[in-house]
Each structure stands twice: as structure tokens, then as C-alpha cells.
Amino acid sequence: MAAIASQIVLHPVVSQSIKLLGTTLGRDKIYRTVQYFARFLAWVLLTRGHKLEASRWNSLKNALASGRKLMRLVKPVEHLQAALRATQLSTLRAYPIEQYTTIARQLSYAGYLSLDAIVWLNSIRFLNLAPASSTKVNKASQRFWLSGILFSIVHGLVRVARLANEAKRLRSASEKGVGADADRSSKAMALDIVVTSLMALQLQWKSVGKSMGK
């Protein structure tokens, strides 16, 4: 019995799960998965008329969402650091549009998470904002979120276009290189044929001269 228990408790999956739960990012991912599952299950139960069960899962979803926002309180600093690093990366300096969109995206997410934290603190009554102020902060946070998404899309499109152009140039250079090699090879073969023909003609000339001398 003890052996079975030790196999279960010391199983690699259990150890890996403990390590995952020991990280903030791991807990956030698990919270998010359970939160979205609870939202989906609440919707299914509600469509089938099980309002009581749906409310339970909806409460779980709201609690997990609140817990995730607590873990994201320092997340804006992470995005600010990413924006600062983007200004210093030499690889991005060669592509200004990609650099600017990266910086703008990180700043947008930092603004969104900062304002979203204020909205959350107001929702749990830690802050007491006037309804009008709360609405303004919420709208501003959503605008930051939308701008972050748009900058991310623009960055992705510009990057894909650049990589496609670079791949096209590489293919073109490769084809030119292959064509040049083939041209050099054909010229060498032609020269070899000419030289061989001249050598054969010279040998034949000498052979004819010797026969006439006889």
C-alpha cells in the first residue's frame, strides 16, 4: 500500500504539476484554463435551463478572474521593461517600423493592465471611484487593449512582409548563382572542346606531314 502511495505521490506528472503551480505564470495559465472552462460550462447549463448550476460555475469563473487580476498587478512593469529593451535592441534598430510597433504594443499593454488593475480594485471596493470615473477608466483600458492588439497585428504583417522579401531576394540570388555557374560550366566545356579539337587537328596535321615526307 505504501509502495502504491509513493508511486502516486512521487509520480513525475505530480512533481511537474507542483513545479508548475509553484510559478506565477503556471498558476495564471491554470486559472485561465479553469476560468474559460467554467464560462463554457455555465453557458451550456444556462442554455439547458439549469440556472442554479450555471450560477455556481459563473461564480467560480468570476472568482478565478479576480484572482488572475491580483497576480497581474506587476505585469505592467514587465511590459514597460520590454518596451525599454525594444529601444535598445540593435536587431530592431535596422527595422524602424517593427521597432516602433513593438514599443507601442508594449506601452499599450502596460497602459491597459494598469487601468484594468484600477478597475479591479474599484470592483472589490478597495478604491472608491465615482461611477463616471469608473466608466472612463474602463473605456480607457479597453482602448489601450485595442491599440495593443492593432499594433501587434501591424507588427506581424510588417515582419512577415520583410521576411518574404528577404526570402525572395535569397531565391533570386541563388538562381542567379546557379545560372552563373551553369554559364561558366558551359563556357568551360566549349573551350575544352575547342582545345581538344585543335590538339586533334594538330596531331592530324603532323601525321599528314610525316606521311607526305615519306
C-alpha positions as CSV (number, residue, x, y, z in Angstrom):
1,M,0.0,0.0,0.0
2,A,2.8,2.4,0.9
3,A,4.6,1.5,-2.3
4,I,1.5,2.3,-4.4
5,A,1.0,5.6,-2.5
6,S,4.7,6.6,-3.0
7,Q,4.4,5.8,-6.7
8,I,1.4,8.1,-7.0
9,V,2.8,10.9,-4.8
10,L,6.3,10.8,-6.4
11,H,5.0,10.3,-9.9
12,P,6.8,12.6,-12.5
13,V,3.5,14.1,-13.5
14,V,2.7,15.1,-9.9
15,S,6.1,16.6,-9.5
16,Q,5.8,18.5,-12.7
17,S,2.4,19.8,-11.7
18,I,3.8,21.0,-8.3
19,K,6.6,22.8,-10.1
20,L,4.0,24.4,-12.5
21,L,1.8,25.6,-9.6
22,G,4.9,27.0,-7.9
23,T,5.3,29.6,-10.6
24,T,3.1,32.7,-11.0
25,L,2.9,32.1,-14.8
26,G,1.9,28.4,-14.2
27,R,-0.9,29.4,-11.8
28,D,-2.1,32.0,-14.1
29,K,-2.4,29.6,-17.0
30,I,-4.2,27.0,-14.9
31,Y,-6.6,29.7,-13.5
32,R,-7.2,30.8,-17.1
33,T,-8.0,27.3,-18.3
34,V,-10.4,26.6,-15.5
35,Q,-11.9,30.0,-15.8
36,Y,-12.7,29.5,-19.5
37,F,-14.0,26.0,-18.9
38,A,-16.3,27.3,-16.2
39,R,-17.6,30.0,-18.5
40,F,-18.3,27.5,-21.2
41,L,-19.9,25.1,-18.8
42,A,-22.0,27.9,-17.3
43,W,-23.2,28.8,-20.8
44,V,-24.1,25.2,-21.6
45,L,-26.0,24.7,-18.3
46,L,-27.8,28.1,-18.8
47,T,-29.0,27.1,-22.3
48,R,-30.4,23.9,-20.9
49,G,-32.3,25.6,-18.1
50,H,-30.0,24.7,-15.2
51,K,-29.8,28.2,-13.7
52,L,-28.6,27.2,-10.2
53,E,-25.7,25.0,-11.5
54,A,-24.9,27.7,-14.1
55,S,-24.7,30.4,-11.4
56,R,-22.2,28.2,-9.4
57,W,-19.9,27.9,-12.3
58,N,-20.3,31.5,-13.1
59,S,-19.3,32.4,-9.6
60,L,-16.2,30.2,-9.9
61,K,-15.4,32.0,-13.2
62,N,-15.7,35.4,-11.6
63,A,-13.5,34.3,-8.6
64,L,-10.8,33.0,-10.8
65,A,-10.9,36.1,-13.0
66,S,-10.4,38.2,-9.8
67,G,-7.6,36.0,-8.7
68,R,-5.8,36.3,-12.0
69,K,-6.0,40.1,-11.9
70,L,-4.4,40.0,-8.5
71,M,-1.4,38.1,-10.0
72,R,-1.2,40.6,-12.8
73,L,-0.7,43.7,-10.7
74,V,3.0,43.9,-11.5
75,K,2.5,42.9,-15.1
76,P,2.6,46.5,-16.4
77,V,6.2,46.8,-15.2
78,E,7.1,43.7,-17.3
79,H,5.7,45.4,-20.4
80,L,7.5,48.6,-19.7
81,Q,10.8,46.7,-19.4
82,A,10.0,45.0,-22.7
83,A,9.4,48.4,-24.3
84,L,12.7,49.8,-22.9
85,R,14.6,46.7,-24.2
86,A,13.0,47.2,-27.6
87,T,14.5,50.7,-27.8
88,Q,18.0,49.2,-27.1
89,L,17.9,46.1,-29.4
90,S,20.3,46.6,-32.3
91,T,18.4,43.9,-34.3
92,L,15.2,46.1,-34.2
93,R,17.0,49.3,-35.0
94,A,17.6,48.1,-38.5
95,Y,13.8,47.8,-39.0
96,P,12.3,51.1,-37.6
97,I,8.6,50.2,-38.2
98,E,9.0,46.9,-36.4
99,Q,10.8,48.7,-33.5
100,Y,8.1,51.4,-33.2
101,T,5.2,48.9,-33.3
102,T,6.9,46.7,-30.7
103,I,7.4,49.7,-28.4
104,A,3.8,50.9,-29.0
105,R,2.4,47.5,-28.4
106,Q,4.2,47.0,-25.1
107,L,3.3,50.5,-23.9
108,S,-0.4,49.9,-24.8
109,Y,-0.5,46.6,-22.8
110,A,1.2,48.4,-19.9
111,G,-1.5,51.1,-20.0
112,Y,-4.3,48.5,-20.3
113,L,-3.1,46.4,-17.4
114,S,-2.5,49.4,-15.2
115,L,-6.0,50.8,-15.8
116,D,-7.5,47.3,-15.6
117,A,-6.0,47.0,-12.1
118,I,-7.7,50.2,-11.1
119,V,-11.0,48.9,-12.4
120,W,-10.5,45.7,-10.4
121,L,-9.5,47.5,-7.2
122,N,-12.7,49.6,-7.6
123,S,-14.8,46.5,-8.2
124,I,-13.6,44.9,-4.9
125,R,-14.2,48.2,-3.1
126,F,-10.6,48.8,-2.3
127,L,-10.9,52.0,-4.3
128,N,-14.0,54.2,-4.3
129,L,-14.3,55.8,-7.7
130,A,-17.4,57.7,-8.9
131,P,-19.4,55.8,-11.4
132,A,-18.5,58.3,-14.2
133,S,-14.8,58.0,-13.3
134,S,-15.0,54.2,-13.2
135,T,-16.6,54.2,-16.7
136,K,-13.9,56.5,-18.1
137,V,-11.1,54.3,-16.7
138,N,-12.8,51.2,-18.0
139,K,-13.2,52.7,-21.5
140,A,-9.6,53.9,-21.5
141,S,-8.3,50.5,-20.5
142,Q,-10.3,48.9,-23.4
143,R,-8.8,51.5,-25.8
144,F,-5.3,50.6,-24.7
145,W,-6.1,46.9,-25.1
146,L,-7.4,47.5,-28.6
147,S,-4.4,49.6,-29.6
148,G,-2.1,46.9,-28.3
149,I,-3.9,44.3,-30.5
150,L,-3.7,46.6,-33.5
151,F,0.0,47.4,-33.1
152,S,0.6,43.6,-32.7
153,I,-1.2,42.9,-35.9
154,V,0.7,45.7,-37.8
155,H,4.0,44.4,-36.4
156,G,3.2,40.9,-37.5
157,L,2.2,42.0,-41.0
158,V,5.3,44.2,-41.4
159,R,7.6,41.4,-40.2
160,V,6.0,38.8,-42.5
161,A,6.4,41.1,-45.5
162,R,10.0,41.8,-44.6
163,L,10.8,38.1,-44.3
164,A,9.0,37.3,-47.5
165,N,11.1,40.0,-49.4
166,E,14.3,38.6,-47.8
167,A,13.4,35.1,-48.9
168,K,12.6,36.3,-52.4
169,R,16.0,38.1,-52.7
170,L,17.7,35.0,-51.4
171,R,16.0,32.8,-54.0
172,S,16.8,35.3,-56.7
173,A,20.4,35.4,-55.7
174,S,20.5,31.6,-55.6
175,E,19.0,31.3,-59.0
176,K,21.5,33.8,-60.4
177,G,24.3,32.0,-58.8
178,V,23.1,28.7,-60.3
179,G,22.7,30.4,-63.7
180,A,26.2,31.9,-63.5
181,D,27.7,28.5,-62.5
182,A,25.9,26.8,-65.4
183,D,27.1,29.6,-67.8
184,R,30.7,29.2,-66.6
185,S,30.4,25.4,-66.9
186,S,29.1,25.6,-70.5
187,K,31.9,28.0,-71.5
188,A,34.5,25.8,-69.9
189,M,33.1,22.8,-71.8
190,A,33.1,24.7,-75.1
191,L,36.7,25.8,-74.5
192,D,37.6,22.3,-73.7
193,I,36.0,21.1,-76.9
194,V,37.9,23.7,-78.9
195,V,41.2,23.0,-77.3
196,T,40.7,19.2,-77.8
197,S,39.7,19.8,-81.4
198,L,42.8,21.9,-82.1
199,M,45.0,19.3,-80.4
200,A,43.5,16.6,-82.6
201,L,43.8,18.8,-85.7
202,Q,47.5,19.4,-84.8
203,L,48.2,15.8,-84.4
204,Q,46.4,15.1,-87.7
205,W,48.5,17.8,-89.4
206,K,51.7,16.3,-88.1
207,S,50.6,12.9,-89.1
208,V,49.8,14.1,-92.6
209,G,53.1,15.9,-92.8
210,K,55.0,12.8,-91.9
211,S,53.2,10.7,-94.5
212,M,54.0,13.3,-97.2
213,G,57.6,13.3,-96.2
214,K,57.8,9.7,-96.8
